[in-house]
Amino acid sequence: MALSMTKIAFGAQSAASLRQWLESHAPLGEARLTTRYMPKRHEEMAGGSVYWIFNKAIIGRSPLLGFMDNGQGRYWIRVEPKLIAVQSIPRRAHQGWRYLEPADAPADLGEGMDAADLMPAEMLGELARLGLV
């Protein structure tokens, strides 16, 4: 499996709003996120995903298409314009992005399921804080 990354769903009001933003880019074939630096391990990320953090938990992923210089001293993280629901796991907020090893990546949920169907992120975060999950 490929290396992936985690990223805060900055500006998203909910998982549904993140999904809507991603899907609004479908006519372009990709959604682009801006970052200052090209990941040093970008070659290992071919076939990986961006795992989205919202409300202190990973809620979904978008397959990674690659990276591109945007011509203004920054880089674009290119992702497929879709959100694939994953088994929610607690994750603290951070700036920028972080690598996610394949062994640490949460499993995808079934078609039509949403992480919110299993357990609210706040409850999952509290259980993790208590060392119960």
C-alpha positions in Angstrom: 0.0 0.0 0.0 1.0 3.6 -0.6 1.8 6.3 1.9 -1.0 8.7 2.5 -1.4 12.0 4.4 -3.8 13.6 6.8 -5.2 17.0 6.4 -7.7 19.2 8.4 -10.9 19.8 6.5 -10.4 23.5 7.0 -13.6 25.5 6.3 -15.9 22.5 6.3 -19.0 22.9 8.4 -19.6 19.1 8.3 -18.7 15.9 6.5 -21.5 16.7 4.1 -20.1 20.2 3.3 -16.7 18.7 2.6 -18.3 16.1 0.3 -20.2 18.9 -1.5 -17.0 21.0 -1.9 -15.1 18.0 -3.3 -18.0 17.0 -5.7 -18.3 20.6 -6.9 -14.9 20.0 -8.6 -16.0 16.8 -10.4 -16.4 18.6 -13.8 -12.6 19.5 -13.5 -11.7 15.9 -12.7 -9.8 16.9 -9.6 -9.9 19.1 -6.5 -6.8 21.1 -5.6 -5.4 22.0 -2.2 -2.6 24.5 -1.8 0.5 23.7 0.3 3.8 25.5 0.8 6.1 22.6 0.4 6.3 19.5 -1.8 6.2 16.5 0.5 9.7 14.9 0.7 8.1 11.5 0.4 5.8 12.4 -2.5 7.0 9.5 -4.7 5.9 7.0 -2.0 2.4 8.6 -2.1 1.5 7.5 -5.6 -1.8 5.5 -5.1 -2.3 7.0 -1.6 -5.1 9.2 -0.2 -5.7 12.4 1.7 -7.5 11.4 4.9 -9.7 14.2 6.1 -9.8 15.3 9.8 -13.0 17.0 11.0 -14.0 17.5 14.6 -11.0 15.6 16.1 -11.5 12.5 14.0 -10.6 11.1 10.5 -13.9 11.0 8.7 -13.1 10.1 5.1 -10.5 10.0 2.4 -10.0 11.3 -1.2 -7.6 9.3 -3.5 -4.5 11.3 -4.2 -3.8 12.1 -7.9 -0.4 13.7 -7.4 1.3 17.1 -6.8 1.9 20.0 -9.1 3.8 23.3 -8.9 1.2 26.1 -9.1 3.7 28.6 -10.5 3.3 30.9 -7.5 5.9 29.4 -5.2 3.4 26.8 -3.8 2.2 23.4 -4.7 -1.2 21.8 -5.4 -2.2 18.6 -3.8 -4.4 17.0 -6.5 -7.2 14.7 -5.2 -10.1 12.9 -6.8 -13.3 15.0 -6.2 -15.0 12.4 -3.9 -15.1 11.6 -0.3 -14.9 7.9 0.7 -16.2 7.3 4.2 -13.8 5.5 6.5 -14.1 4.0 10.0 -13.7 7.1 12.1 -10.6 7.2 14.4 -9.6 10.1 16.7 -6.9 12.4 15.4 -5.8 15.7 16.8 -5.8 18.8 14.7 -2.5 20.0 13.1 -1.3 22.6 10.7 -0.6 21.6 7.1 -0.5 17.8 6.5 1.1 14.8 8.1 2.1 11.4 6.6 -0.1 8.4 7.4 1.5 5.0 7.1 -0.7 2.3 5.5 -0.8 0.2 8.7 -2.3 3.3 10.5 -4.9 4.1 7.9 -8.6 3.5 8.8 -10.6 1.0 6.8 -13.2 2.1 4.3 -16.8 1.8 5.2 -19.4 0.1 3.0 -21.1 1.9 0.2 -23.7 4.4 1.3 -22.4 4.4 4.9 -21.1 7.4 6.7 -18.7 7.5 9.7 -21.4 9.4 11.6 -23.6 6.3 11.4 -21.3 4.4 13.7 -20.3 6.9 16.5 -20.2 10.7 16.8 -16.6 12.1 16.6 -16.9 13.7 20.0 -17.8 10.4 21.6 -15.0 8.6 19.8 -12.5 11.3 20.9 -13.6 11.1 24.5 -13.3 7.3 24.5 -9.9 7.5 23.0 -8.8 10.1 25.6 -9.9 7.6 28.3 -8.0 4.8 26.6 -11.0 2.8 25.7 -10.6 2.7 21.9 
